[in-house]
Amino acid sequence: MNLEFWILDGIQNLRTPAVDVLMPFITSFGNGGVIWIVLTVILLLIPKTRKTGLILGTALILDGIFCNLLLKNLVRRIRPCDINDAVRLLIPYPSDYSFPSGHTAVSFAAASALYFAGEKYLWKAALVLAAFIAFSRMYLYVHYPTDILGGALLGILCGYLGCRIVQKTEQYKRKI
């Protein structure tokens, strides 16, 4: 845990007024996974990208179940801002548990679902945004580095599983 606070406190040394405005804005893209849900709806509405939308939607549902319903409530890890309350929060205090990072998990689920769906360019933009969102959670002192790592790994797994579920469903539908 000391290494994690060493990393978080090192990130706090990067704080500037401009970045203090930027990071809450970046983290807001992960709030409730709304940006990824909107992207899913857009992809579902376009016939050419409907399968990608199904994969993305499935990945987001899996992420919501595994991250927010199961793991956070099983692990029940308190946030770094609960232990070191000397750091001024730039966002409202999160009311749920710390592990895994839900913002990170949903963002990496989206990026990896797009990758596994075969999107050539969209996954790269999503991955860049996911990385910025993940970093913002540490900058804002609401997640430990291992929360971020756990969220990223969970998200990648959900993206993969979302793709496999849609592929298996299509195979099954072809057989009947």
DRENDO-1510 file (C-alpha; in Angstrom, 1 decimal, always signed):
<recs>
REC; n; res; u; v; w
REC; 1; MET; +0.0; +0.0; +0.0 .
REC; 2; ASN; +2.9; +2.4; +0.6 .
REC; 3; LEU; +4.0; +2.0; -3.0 .
REC; 4; GLU; +0.5; +2.9; -4.1 .
REC; 5; PHE; +0.5; +6.1; -2.0 .
REC; 6; TRP; +4.0; +6.9; -3.2 .
REC; 7; ILE; +2.7; +6.8; -6.8 .
REC; 8; LEU; -0.5; +8.8; -6.0 .
REC; 9; ASP; +1.4; +11.4; -4.1 .
REC; 10; GLY; +3.9; +11.6; -6.9 .
REC; 11; ILE; +1.0; +12.3; -9.3 .
REC; 12; GLN; -0.2; +15.0; -6.9 .
REC; 13; ASN; +3.1; +16.8; -7.6 .
REC; 14; LEU; +1.9; +17.2; -11.2 .
REC; 15; ARG; -1.1; +19.3; -10.2 .
REC; 16; THR; -1.5; +22.7; -11.8 .
REC; 17; PRO; -4.6; +24.9; -12.0 .
REC; 18; ALA; -5.1; +24.1; -15.7 .
REC; 19; VAL; -4.8; +20.3; -15.2 .
REC; 20; ASP; -7.0; +20.6; -12.1 .
REC; 21; VAL; -9.8; +21.8; -14.5 .
REC; 22; LEU; -8.9; +19.3; -17.2 .
REC; 23; MET; -8.9; +16.1; -15.1 .
REC; 24; PRO; -12.5; +16.4; -13.8 .
REC; 25; PHE; -13.6; +17.0; -17.3 .
REC; 26; ILE; -11.8; +13.9; -18.6 .
REC; 27; THR; -13.1; +11.8; -15.8 .
REC; 28; SER; -16.6; +12.9; -16.5 .
REC; 29; PHE; -16.5; +10.9; -19.8 .
REC; 30; GLY; -16.5; +7.8; -17.6 .
REC; 31; ASN; -19.4; +8.8; -15.4 .
REC; 32; GLY; -22.0; +6.0; -15.6 .
REC; 33; GLY; -20.4; +4.8; -18.8 .
REC; 34; VAL; -22.7; +7.3; -20.6 .
REC; 35; ILE; -20.3; +8.1; -23.5 .
REC; 36; TRP; -19.9; +4.4; -24.1 .
REC; 37; ILE; -23.7; +3.8; -23.9 .
REC; 38; VAL; -24.3; +6.6; -26.4 .
REC; 39; LEU; -21.6; +5.1; -28.7 .
REC; 40; THR; -23.4; +1.7; -28.4 .
REC; 41; VAL; -26.7; +3.2; -29.4 .
REC; 42; ILE; -25.2; +5.0; -32.4 .
REC; 43; LEU; -23.5; +1.8; -33.5 .
REC; 44; LEU; -26.7; -0.2; -33.1 .
REC; 45; LEU; -28.7; +2.3; -35.2 .
REC; 46; ILE; -26.3; +2.0; -38.2 .
REC; 47; PRO; -26.9; -1.3; -40.0 .
REC; 48; LYS; -23.2; -1.6; -41.0 .
REC; 49; THR; -22.0; -1.3; -37.4 .
REC; 50; ARG; -24.9; -3.1; -35.6 .
REC; 51; LYS; -22.8; -6.2; -34.8 .
REC; 52; THR; -20.1; -3.9; -33.2 .
REC; 53; GLY; -22.9; -2.2; -31.3 .
REC; 54; LEU; -24.1; -5.6; -30.0 .
REC; 55; ILE; -20.6; -6.6; -28.9 .
REC; 56; LEU; -20.0; -3.2; -27.2 .
REC; 57; GLY; -23.4; -3.4; -25.5 .
REC; 58; THR; -22.8; -6.9; -24.3 .
REC; 59; ALA; -19.3; -5.9; -22.9 .
REC; 60; LEU; -20.8; -3.0; -21.1 .
REC; 61; ILE; -23.5; -5.1; -19.5 .
REC; 62; LEU; -20.9; -7.7; -18.4 .
REC; 63; ASP; -18.7; -4.9; -17.0 .
REC; 64; GLY; -21.6; -3.5; -15.0 .
REC; 65; ILE; -22.4; -6.8; -13.5 .
REC; 66; PHE; -18.9; -7.9; -12.7 .
REC; 67; CYS; -17.5; -4.5; -11.6 .
REC; 68; ASN; -20.3; -2.6; -10.0 .
REC; 69; LEU; -22.5; -5.4; -8.7 .
REC; 70; LEU; -20.0; -8.1; -7.8 .
REC; 71; LEU; -16.4; -7.1; -7.3 .
REC; 72; LYS; -16.8; -3.7; -5.7 .
REC; 73; ASN; -19.2; -5.2; -3.1 .
REC; 74; LEU; -17.1; -8.3; -2.5 .
REC; 75; VAL; -13.7; -6.4; -2.1 .
REC; 76; ARG; -15.1; -3.3; -0.4 .
REC; 77; ARG; -11.9; -1.4; -0.6 .
REC; 78; ILE; -11.9; +2.1; +0.8 .
REC; 79; ARG; -10.6; +4.9; -1.3 .
REC; 80; PRO; -7.3; +6.6; -0.9 .
REC; 81; CYS; -9.1; +9.9; -0.2 .
REC; 82; ASP; -10.6; +8.2; +2.9 .
REC; 83; ILE; -7.1; +7.4; +4.2 .
REC; 84; ASN; -5.3; +10.6; +3.2 .
REC; 85; ASP; -8.0; +13.3; +3.5 .
REC; 86; ALA; -5.3; +16.1; +3.2 .
REC; 87; VAL; -5.7; +15.9; -0.6 .
REC; 88; ARG; -8.4; +18.3; -1.8 .
REC; 89; LEU; -10.9; +16.5; -4.0 .
REC; 90; LEU; -11.7; +18.2; -7.3 .
REC; 91; ILE; -14.9; +16.1; -7.9 .
REC; 92; PRO; -17.7; +15.0; -5.6 .
REC; 93; TYR; -16.8; +12.3; -3.2 .
REC; 94; PRO; -17.6; +8.9; -4.9 .
REC; 95; SER; -20.1; +6.9; -2.8 .
REC; 96; ASP; -19.1; +3.4; -3.8 .
REC; 97; TYR; -16.0; +1.3; -3.1 .
REC; 98; SER; -12.6; +1.7; -4.8 .
REC; 99; PHE; -11.7; -1.7; -6.3 .
REC; 100; PRO; -11.9; -2.0; -9.2 .
REC; 101; SER; -12.1; +1.4; -10.9 .
REC; 102; GLY; -15.5; +1.4; -12.6 .
REC; 103; HIS; -14.6; +4.4; -14.8 .
REC; 104; THR; -11.5; +2.5; -16.0 .
REC; 105; ALA; -13.3; -0.9; -16.3 .
REC; 106; VAL; -16.1; +0.5; -18.5 .
REC; 107; SER; -13.7; +2.5; -20.7 .
REC; 108; PHE; -11.4; -0.5; -21.3 .
REC; 109; ALA; -14.4; -2.7; -21.8 .
REC; 110; ALA; -15.5; -0.4; -24.6 .
REC; 111; ALA; -12.0; +0.0; -26.2 .
REC; 112; SER; -11.4; -3.8; -26.1 .
REC; 113; ALA; -14.9; -4.6; -27.4 .
REC; 114; LEU; -14.2; -2.3; -30.3 .
REC; 115; TYR; -10.9; -4.0; -30.9 .
REC; 116; PHE; -12.3; -7.5; -30.7 .
REC; 117; ALA; -15.1; -6.4; -33.0 .
REC; 118; GLY; -12.6; -5.6; -35.7 .
REC; 119; GLU; -13.0; -1.8; -35.7 .
REC; 120; LYS; -9.8; -0.5; -37.4 .
REC; 121; TYR; -9.7; +3.1; -36.0 .
REC; 122; LEU; -12.4; +3.6; -33.4 .
REC; 123; TRP; -10.8; +1.2; -30.8 .
REC; 124; LYS; -7.6; +3.3; -30.9 .
REC; 125; ALA; -9.5; +6.5; -30.1 .
REC; 126; ALA; -11.4; +4.7; -27.4 .
REC; 127; LEU; -8.1; +3.3; -25.9 .
REC; 128; VAL; -6.6; +6.8; -25.7 .
REC; 129; LEU; -9.7; +8.1; -24.0 .
REC; 130; ALA; -9.7; +5.1; -21.6 .
REC; 131; ALA; -6.1; +5.7; -20.7 .
REC; 132; PHE; -6.8; +9.3; -19.9 .
REC; 133; ILE; -9.8; +8.4; -17.9 .
REC; 134; ALA; -7.8; +5.8; -15.9 .
REC; 135; PHE; -5.0; +8.3; -15.2 .
REC; 136; SER; -7.6; +11.0; -14.2 .
REC; 137; ARG; -8.9; +8.7; -11.4 .
REC; 138; MET; -5.5; +8.6; -9.8 .
REC; 139; TYR; -4.9; +12.3; -10.4 .
REC; 140; LEU; -8.2; +13.0; -8.6 .
REC; 141; TYR; -7.1; +10.7; -5.7 .
REC; 142; VAL; -10.1; +8.5; -5.8 .
REC; 143; HIS; -8.4; +5.3; -6.9 .
REC; 144; TYR; -5.2; +3.4; -6.2 .
REC; 145; PRO; -3.0; +2.2; -9.1 .
REC; 146; THR; -4.1; -1.4; -8.4 .
REC; 147; ASP; -7.8; -0.3; -8.8 .
REC; 148; ILE; -6.8; +1.1; -12.2 .
REC; 149; LEU; -5.0; -2.1; -13.2 .
REC; 150; GLY; -7.8; -4.3; -11.9 .
REC; 151; GLY; -10.4; -2.1; -13.8 .
REC; 152; ALA; -8.4; -2.3; -17.0 .
REC; 153; LEU; -7.9; -6.0; -16.9 .
REC; 154; LEU; -11.6; -6.6; -16.0 .
REC; 155; GLY; -12.6; -4.3; -18.9 .
REC; 156; ILE; -10.4; -6.1; -21.4 .
REC; 157; LEU; -11.9; -9.4; -20.2 .
REC; 158; CYS; -15.5; -8.0; -20.6 .
REC; 159; GLY; -14.7; -6.7; -24.1 .
REC; 160; TYR; -13.4; -10.2; -25.1 .
REC; 161; LEU; -16.3; -12.0; -23.5 .
REC; 162; GLY; -18.8; -9.6; -25.1 .
REC; 163; CYS; -17.3; -10.4; -28.5 .
REC; 164; ARG; -17.3; -14.2; -27.9 .
REC; 165; ILE; -20.9; -14.1; -26.6 .
REC; 166; VAL; -22.2; -12.3; -29.7 .
REC; 167; GLN; -20.2; -14.6; -32.0 .
REC; 168; LYS; -21.5; -17.7; -30.3 .
REC; 169; THR; -25.0; -16.4; -30.4 .
REC; 170; GLU; -24.7; -15.8; -34.2 .
REC; 171; GLN; -23.4; -19.3; -34.7 .
REC; 172; TYR; -26.2; -20.8; -32.7 .
REC; 173; LYS; -28.8; -18.7; -34.6 .
REC; 174; ARG; -27.4; -20.0; -37.9 .
REC; 175; LYS; -27.8; -23.6; -36.8 .
REC; 176; ILE; -31.5; -23.3; -36.1 .
</recs>
